[in-house]
Amino acid sequence: MRLVIVRHGETLWNRHNKLQGQTDIPVSKKGLQQSKMLAKRLKNENIDVIYTSRLKRAVRTAIEIKKFHKNAKLVREKGLNEMSWGIWEGLKWDYIKKEYKNLYEKREKDRFNFKIPKGESPKLLKNRLKNILNKIIDHNKNNTVLIVGHGGVNRTILGILLKWNNKKILSVKLHNASITILNVKNNKTMMHLFNSKRHLS
């Protein structure tokens, strides 16, 4: 399976460094333009199926890509939604450090396992995505699959497939409208392209 992983176009919350999580923020004007540039970059890929998060910012990005791939099936997959930041959604880190000092310090001691109140932990996200990935791989062994996801989702997918440790998963940053391409076969994964954004320049 050839796997193309892209992150949605920019939102206003991305620009202002607010935690989005599962808050359904649409792409900004800049994000829509990024999505169109991304779609043009991918127009010559032979994409069989597009899986997208159900959140607006990912769906809109997926729709722009699908314009060049009329025969590709578009699947809105709730399991690809971003990690929920719970009570911290819509907030900036500076505010969180000040107003949720104890919770923030608790998170810093074990970021991977820390579950935000009314939200998720990176560990829960990883378990959720393992199930989704197994399904996608089983159904698309000889296909080219495109996943439109989120920063946290995409780096976790890469971590699962490339067997990164949890610390590395949390350290990876992926640009809005970036492209990563993998080849997945017989439980082995090779990366051909990582976090490419040259189409945005």
Sequence and secondary structure as in RCSB ss.txt:
>XXXX:A:sequence
MRLVIVRHGETLWNRHNKLQGQTDIPVSKKGLQQSKMLAKRLKNENIDVIYTSRLKRAVRTAIEIKKFHKNAKLV
REKGLNEMSWGIWEGLKWDYIKKEYKNLYEKREKDRFNFKIPKGESPKLLKNRLKNILNKIIDHNKNNTVLIVGH
GGVNRTILGILLKWNNKKILSVKLHNASITILNVKNNKTMMHLFNSKRHLS
>XXXX:A:secstr
 EEEEEE    HHHHTT   TTS     HHHHHHHHHHHHHTTTS   EEEE SSHHHHHHHHHHHTT TTSEEE
E GGGS    GGGTT  HHHHHHHTHHHHHHHHH TTT   TTS  HHHHHHHHHHHHHHHHHH TTSEEEEEE 
HHHHHHHHHHHHT  HHHHHH    TT EEEEEEETTEEEEEEEEE GGG 
